[in-house]
């Protein structure tokens, strides 16, 4: 490699380093909730449920990809059995891909996590079971003056149990700080 090419690479590398140091990482917190829909075999005998979620997001300006760690509590009541329900406590780590548009920011989200499901039948709680799972989804985010913004998203969660897969779709409406 000649000196001109080496010098050019050095200048470009230095510019990237100094530019990246000016673009500080941003962290944000969000809370959300909404309806949850149990699907497939898992949804048989369960009514529409609800969920609450808290998340911590990490992003770098000028990069379309960020990370989000979230914790979610979901509950589904049984359709035909009184005092019976299924609840799931989950924690996931997700990649967030922002699709840059003016005003409203659509995004894709997906990741992996652990899900703890516990059934209560006629007031008697069974043993909880913790399983690995993954999720994929999409949403839209809009900034607001004085707040980080508001968002709406839907994800499909797949919990991989012993030979069975539990699937549910939480639809979240939330606020970012």
C-alpha positions in Angstrom: 0.0 0.0 0.0 1.4 3.4 -0.8 1.7 6.3 1.7 -1.2 8.2 0.2 -3.6 5.2 0.7 -2.4 4.7 4.3 -2.7 8.4 5.0 -6.3 8.4 3.6 -7.3 5.4 5.7 -5.8 7.1 8.8 -7.7 10.3 8.2 -11.0 8.4 7.6 -10.5 6.3 10.7 -9.7 9.3 12.8 -12.8 11.1 11.5 -15.0 8.1 12.4 -13.5 7.9 15.9 -13.9 11.6 16.6 -17.4 11.7 15.1 -18.5 8.7 17.1 -17.3 10.3 20.3 -19.6 13.3 19.6 -22.6 11.1 19.1 -23.2 10.0 22.7 -25.2 7.0 23.4 -28.8 7.5 24.6 -30.7 5.5 27.2 -34.4 5.7 27.7 -37.1 4.0 29.8 -40.6 3.2 28.7 -43.8 1.8 30.2 -46.6 0.2 28.3 -49.7 -1.9 28.5 -52.6 -3.2 26.6 -54.5 -6.3 25.4 -52.9 -9.6 24.8 -54.2 -12.3 22.5 -53.4 -16.0 23.0 -53.2 -17.8 19.7 -53.1 -21.4 18.4 -53.5 -24.3 20.7 -52.4 -22.1 23.6 -55.3 -19.8 23.1 -58.0 -22.6 23.4 -60.0 -22.0 26.5 -58.4 -18.6 27.2 -60.0 -15.2 27.0 -58.3 -12.1 25.6 -55.8 -11.0 28.3 -53.8 -8.0 29.2 -50.2 -7.1 30.0 -47.9 -4.5 31.6 -44.4 -3.9 30.4 -41.3 -1.9 31.4 -38.3 -1.5 29.1 -34.9 0.1 29.0 -33.6 1.1 25.6 -30.1 1.9 24.4 -29.3 3.6 21.1 -26.6 5.7 19.4 -27.7 8.6 17.3 -27.1 8.2 13.5 -27.3 4.4 13.8 -30.6 2.7 12.9 -30.1 -0.2 15.3 -30.5 -0.1 19.1 -31.1 -2.5 21.9 -34.0 -2.9 24.3 -34.4 -5.0 27.4 -37.9 -5.5 28.7 -39.8 -7.2 31.4 -43.5 -8.0 30.9 -46.3 -9.5 33.0 -49.2 -11.0 31.0 -52.5 -12.6 32.3 -55.2 -14.6 30.5 -58.4 -15.6 32.2 -59.8 -19.0 31.5 -63.0 -19.0 29.3 -65.0 -21.7 31.1 -63.5 -22.3 34.5 -64.2 -19.8 37.3 -61.3 -18.4 39.3 -58.8 -19.8 36.8 -56.1 -18.0 34.8 -52.7 -18.2 33.1 -50.0 -15.7 33.8 -46.6 -15.3 32.2 -43.7 -13.2 33.5 -41.0 -12.6 30.8 -37.7 -10.9 30.3 -36.4 -10.4 26.8 -33.4 -8.7 25.0 -34.3 -7.3 21.7 -32.7 -5.6 18.7 -34.7 -2.5 17.4 -34.3 -1.4 13.8 -35.6 2.1 13.2 -36.9 3.0 9.7 -36.1 6.7 9.3 -39.0 8.8 8.3 -39.9 12.4 9.3 -42.3 12.8 12.3 -43.3 9.2 13.0 -40.7 6.5 13.2 -41.7 3.0 12.3 -39.5 0.2 13.7 -39.0 -3.6 13.7 -38.2 -5.3 16.9 -37.2 -8.9 17.8 -35.2 -10.9 20.3 -34.9 -13.7 22.7 -35.8 -14.3 26.4 -37.0 -16.4 29.2 -40.7 -16.9 30.0 -42.2 -18.2 33.3 -45.7 -19.4 32.9 -48.0 -20.4 35.8 -51.6 -21.7 35.7 -54.1 -21.2 38.5 -57.1 -23.5 38.2 -60.1 -22.9 40.5 -57.9 -20.9 42.9 -55.1 -23.6 43.1 -51.7 -22.5 41.7 -49.7 -25.1 39.8 -45.9 -25.2 39.6 -44.5 -22.5 37.3 -42.4 -23.5 34.3 -39.6 -21.4 32.8 -38.9 -21.8 29.1 -36.8 -20.1 26.4 -38.6 -18.1 23.7 -38.3 -15.5 21.0 -40.4 -12.6 19.7 -40.8 -10.5 16.5 -42.9 -7.5 15.9 -43.3 -3.9 14.6 -44.3 -0.6 15.9 -44.4 3.2 15.5 -43.0 5.9 17.7 -43.7 9.6 17.7 -41.8 12.2 19.7 -43.6 14.7 22.0 -42.3 17.9 23.5 -41.5 17.4 27.2 -41.6 13.5 26.9 -39.4 11.1 24.9 -42.5 10.1 23.0 -45.4 7.7 22.6 -45.4 4.4 20.8 -47.7 1.5 19.7 -46.4 -1.9 18.9 -47.5 -5.5 18.4 -45.2 -8.6 18.8 -45.7 -12.3 18.4 -44.1 -14.2 21.3 -43.2 -17.9 20.8 -42.5 -19.7 24.1 -40.8 -23.1 23.4 -42.0 -25.6 26.0 -41.7 -29.4 26.2 -42.9 -30.3 22.7 -45.4 -27.4 22.7 -45.2 -23.8 21.7 -47.2 -21.1 23.5 -47.9 -18.2 21.2 -49.4 -14.8 22.2 -49.6 -11.3 20.8 -49.4 -8.3 23.2 -50.5 -5.0 21.6 -48.8 -2.3 23.6 -49.5 1.4 23.9 -46.8 3.3 25.9 -44.8 6.3 26.8 -41.0 6.7 26.5 -39.0 8.9 28.9 
